[in-house]
Amino acid sequence: MDYGTATIRAWAVLGPQIIVAILTYYHYLNHPMTPNSLQPPAPSNTLITPTTSRQLAADVAMLVADAQGFRARSWADNTRRGYRADWADFTAWCSAHGAVALPADPRVVALYLTALANGSRAPGGRWASRPKKVTTMRRRLSAIQHYHQQAGHELDTRDRVLRETWRGIRRQMGTAPVGKSPLVTEYLQALLRPIDATTLAGARDRALLLIDFAGCFRRSEVVSLDVADVAWGPDGLVITLRRSKTDQEAAGGIRGIPYGAHPETCPVRALDAWLKAAAIAEGPLFRPITRYGSVLPQRLTPQSVALVIKRAVGAARAAALEAGNTWLAQTLDPRYYAGHSLRAGFITSAAAAGVSESDIMRQSGHARGDTLRKYIRHATVFRQNAAAKVGL
């Protein structure tokens, strides 16, 4: 029997089941299935034995499970957590108001967005839930759309009531994001002065602040670094970033951190001092420290970076007040700074120093120039300013 004849006979036997398997797989991608519904119906004229049919069904079930895992990993962890929290809030609101969450009527979604925009007050007049920002409501709306799509439904965002309500909310509340203040070089130097680098916590915080600033890292990026990601060279550090917000497929990238001109603010020396003090030779670069001074093996969380920054800002503010520097004390208010402040501060400082956009983007990892220019506009608002040249 020649090869062609053998192929035709094999297809005659396996073809129907293969087609059913493929259709079952693609049906799952659009309509999530339960394990009990994974058995594909066999054609009435099939020549497959029961054993082969069961094996094929088991293979399809395994493919479906693997596909489900890949689909889950198509979103960043922070996005999935945020969407879960947003969806839970929407379903709780619907339950409290006797509305159906899935599939949701667009008018119900319009009422939900209105409730978020208004906030709610307790009987005593205090806020039970403050009005949400437009950025928060936009993410909630995206989460509702996402969960509808996952369930095989489509939320009609073109509905007139929903569309006009959402547009009115944005017009009234404004869409300009209210970000945290940038920690520019001058402020970072003020943060470093009160830190006692002879303690483990002080050595870590000093290294974290300087590496985060000089590398222009996001807080999730700086805490993801391991010792193996750092290469020491005569000019400074070459840090390999395995994954980032703009590199979700983990192609990888590098950041160069040169030696600082001043030893007291040099990120390379600060990191070396921290690793030696904590005796860290492998594993996570930045780690928690117990109240008794023990360095734990796990890595810091992104939230910990914000806490370190706020604590350092508070200490610098107290030092400024003690020195009689009222202006600096008023500027360094912990309420205005968070985990993003170091990254924003680096970009602002670099732009003010005349560094080109392409060089800043190479260090920051920005994929789009328009996002970067939001920082640059603030940094260069008085450079080549027309109002300064009209003779006022």
Solvent accessible surface area in square Angstrom, and as a share of the most:
residue,aa,sasa,rsa
1,M,163,0.73
2,D,94,0.49
3,Y,185,0.70
4,G,37,0.36
5,T,49,0.29
6,A,41,0.32
7,T,66,0.38
8,I,125,0.63
9,R,150,0.55
10,A,51,0.39
11,W,138,0.49
12,A,63,0.49
13,V,54,0.31
14,L,74,0.37
15,G,1,0.01
16,P,41,0.26
17,Q,4,0.02
18,I,61,0.31
19,I,86,0.43
20,V,26,0.15
21,A,13,0.10
22,I,88,0.45
23,L,116,0.57
24,T,15,0.09
25,Y,59,0.22
26,Y,123,0.47
27,H,91,0.41
28,Y,8,0.03
29,L,46,0.23
30,N,100,0.51
31,H,90,0.40
32,P,79,0.50
33,M,46,0.21
34,T,84,0.49
35,P,108,0.68
36,N,143,0.74
37,S,52,0.33
38,L,21,0.10
39,Q,128,0.57
40,P,21,0.13
41,P,112,0.70
42,A,55,0.43
43,P,40,0.25
44,S,125,0.81
45,N,119,0.61
46,T,42,0.24
47,L,129,0.64
48,I,21,0.11
49,T,77,0.45
50,P,94,0.59
51,T,91,0.53
52,T,56,0.32
53,S,33,0.21
54,R,151,0.55
55,Q,105,0.47
56,L,40,0.20
57,A,5,0.04
58,A,56,0.43
59,D,51,0.26
60,V,3,0.02
61,A,30,0.23
62,M,121,0.54
63,L,97,0.48
64,V,9,0.05
65,A,60,0.46
66,D,70,0.36
67,A,10,0.07
68,Q,107,0.48
69,G,22,0.21
70,F,137,0.57
71,R,76,0.28
72,A,48,0.37
73,R,161,0.59
74,S,84,0.54
75,W,103,0.36
76,A,33,0.26
77,D,77,0.40
78,N,92,0.47
79,T,45,0.26
80,R,71,0.26
81,R,126,0.46
82,G,15,0.14
83,Y,27,0.10
84,R,122,0.44
85,A,62,0.48
86,D,1,0.01
87,W,39,0.14
88,A,58,0.45
89,D,56,0.29
90,F,0,0.00
91,T,43,0.25
92,A,62,0.48
93,W,44,0.16
94,C,1,0.01
95,S,91,0.59
96,A,84,0.65
97,H,117,0.52
98,G,76,0.73
99,A,28,0.21
100,V,100,0.57
101,A,18,0.14
102,L,68,0.34
103,P,74,0.46
104,A,10,0.08
105,D,52,0.27
106,P,25,0.16
107,R,140,0.51
108,V,27,0.15
109,V,0,0.00
110,A,4,0.03
111,L,110,0.55
112,Y,1,0.00
113,L,0,0.00
114,T,49,0.28
115,A,38,0.29
116,L,17,0.09
117,A,18,0.14
118,N,94,0.48
119,G,17,0.17
120,S,56,0.36
121,R,138,0.50
122,A,40,0.31
123,P,150,0.94
124,G,76,0.73
125,G,36,0.34
126,R,197,0.72
127,W,82,0.29
128,A,71,0.55
129,S,45,0.29
130,R,161,0.59
131,P,53,0.33
132,K,54,0.23
133,K,118,0.50
134,V,8,0.05
135,T,61,0.36
136,T,33,0.19
137,M,0,0.00
138,R,102,0.37
139,R,109,0.40
140,R,25,0.09
141,L,16,0.08
142,S,38,0.24
143,A,0,0.00
144,I,0,0.00
145,Q,55,0.25
146,H,30,0.13
147,Y,52,0.20
148,H,1,0.01
149,Q,100,0.44
150,Q,70,0.31
151,A,42,0.33
152,G,42,0.41
153,H,71,0.32
154,E,135,0.61
155,L,10,0.05
156,D,63,0.33
157,T,47,0.27
158,R,198,0.72
159,D,36,0.19
160,R,169,0.62
161,V,71,0.41
162,L,3,0.01
163,R,99,0.36
164,E,77,0.35
165,T,38,0.22
166,W,29,0.10
167,R,109,0.40
168,G,36,0.35
169,I,17,0.09
170,R,69,0.25
171,R,198,0.72
172,Q,160,0.71
173,M,73,0.33
174,G,35,0.33
175,T,68,0.40
176,A,87,0.67
177,P,97,0.61
178,V,122,0.70
179,G,64,0.62
180,K,97,0.41
181,S,38,0.25
182,P,46,0.29
183,L,0,0.00
184,V,33,0.19
185,T,59,0.34
186,E,97,0.44
187,Y,32,0.12
188,L,6,0.03
189,Q,65,0.29
190,A,5,0.04
191,L,1,0.00
192,L,3,0.02
193,R,170,0.62
194,P,53,0.33
195,I,32,0.16
196,D,77,0.40
197,A,48,0.37
198,T,127,0.74
199,T,66,0.38
200,L,47,0.23
201,A,45,0.35
202,G,6,0.06
203,A,7,0.05
204,R,17,0.06
205,D,13,0.07
206,R,42,0.15
207,A,0,0.00
208,L,1,0.00
209,L,0,0.00
210,L,8,0.04
211,I,0,0.00
212,D,0,0.00
213,F,22,0.09
214,A,18,0.14
215,G,0,0.00
216,C,0,0.00
217,F,2,0.01
218,R,34,0.12
219,R,91,0.33
220,S,45,0.29
221,E,3,0.02
222,V,0,0.00
223,V,8,0.04
224,S,50,0.32
225,L,2,0.01
226,D,39,0.20
227,V,28,0.16
228,A,88,0.68
229,D,9,0.05
230,V,15,0.09
231,A,55,0.43
232,W,115,0.40
233,G,29,0.28
234,P,133,0.84
235,D,118,0.61
236,G,5,0.05
237,L,2,0.01
238,V,70,0.40
239,I,0,0.00
240,T,39,0.22
241,L,9,0.05
242,R,140,0.51
243,R,127,0.46
244,S,13,0.09
245,K,141,0.60
246,T,68,0.40
247,D,30,0.16
248,Q,80,0.35
249,E,166,0.74
250,A,45,0.35
251,A,94,0.73
252,G,38,0.36
253,G,36,0.34
254,I,118,0.60
255,R,13,0.05
256,G,38,0.37
257,I,2,0.01
258,P,86,0.54
259,Y,96,0.36
260,G,22,0.21
261,A,96,0.75
262,H,103,0.46
263,P,88,0.55
264,E,101,0.45
265,T,31,0.18
266,C,1,0.01
267,P,10,0.06
268,V,3,0.02
269,R,109,0.40
270,A,10,0.08
271,L,0,0.00
272,D,47,0.24
273,A,54,0.42
274,W,0,0.00
275,L,18,0.09
276,K,148,0.63
277,A,60,0.47
278,A,15,0.12
279,A,90,0.70
280,I,15,0.08
281,A,88,0.68
282,E,135,0.61
283,G,29,0.28
284,P,21,0.13
285,L,0,0.00
286,F,1,0.00
287,R,28,0.10
288,P,32,0.20
289,I,35,0.18
290,T,43,0.25
291,R,219,0.80
292,Y,187,0.71
293,G,34,0.33
294,S,58,0.38
295,V,42,0.24
296,L,56,0.28
297,P,98,0.62
298,Q,96,0.43
299,R,88,0.32
300,L,9,0.04
301,T,71,0.41
302,P,38,0.24
303,Q,110,0.49
304,S,25,0.16
305,V,0,0.00
306,A,12,0.10
307,L,110,0.55
308,V,5,0.03
309,I,0,0.00
310,K,64,0.27
311,R,129,0.47
312,A,8,0.06
313,V,0,0.00
314,G,26,0.25
315,A,46,0.36
316,A,2,0.02
317,R,83,0.30
318,A,59,0.46
319,A,42,0.33
320,A,5,0.04
321,L,100,0.50
322,E,158,0.71
323,A,85,0.66
324,G,59,0.56
325,N,64,0.33
326,T,78,0.46
327,W,144,0.50
328,L,15,0.08
329,A,1,0.01
330,Q,123,0.55
331,T,32,0.19
332,L,0,0.00
333,D,13,0.07
334,P,40,0.25
335,R,164,0.60
336,Y,104,0.40
337,Y,3,0.01
338,A,18,0.14
339,G,4,0.04
340,H,82,0.37
341,S,0,0.00
342,L,0,0.00
343,R,4,0.01
344,A,5,0.04
345,G,0,0.00
346,F,38,0.16
347,I,0,0.00
348,T,18,0.11
349,S,23,0.15
350,A,11,0.09
351,A,3,0.02
352,A,56,0.44
353,A,83,0.64
354,G,51,0.49
355,V,63,0.36
356,S,54,0.35
357,E,63,0.28
358,S,66,0.43
359,D,63,0.33
360,I,2,0.01
361,M,49,0.22
362,R,166,0.60
363,Q,30,0.13
364,S,0,0.00
365,G,26,0.25
366,H,21,0.09
367,A,77,0.59
368,R,155,0.56
369,G,16,0.15
370,D,64,0.33
371,T,48,0.28
372,L,0,0.00
373,R,103,0.38
374,K,106,0.45
375,Y,42,0.16
376,I,27,0.13
377,R,147,0.54
378,H,145,0.65
379,A,24,0.18
380,T,32,0.18
381,V,82,0.47
382,F,175,0.73
383,R,107,0.39
384,Q,146,0.65
385,N,37,0.19
386,A,78,0.61
387,A,65,0.50
388,A,84,0.65
389,K,139,0.59
390,V,99,0.57
391,G,77,0.74
392,L,195,0.97
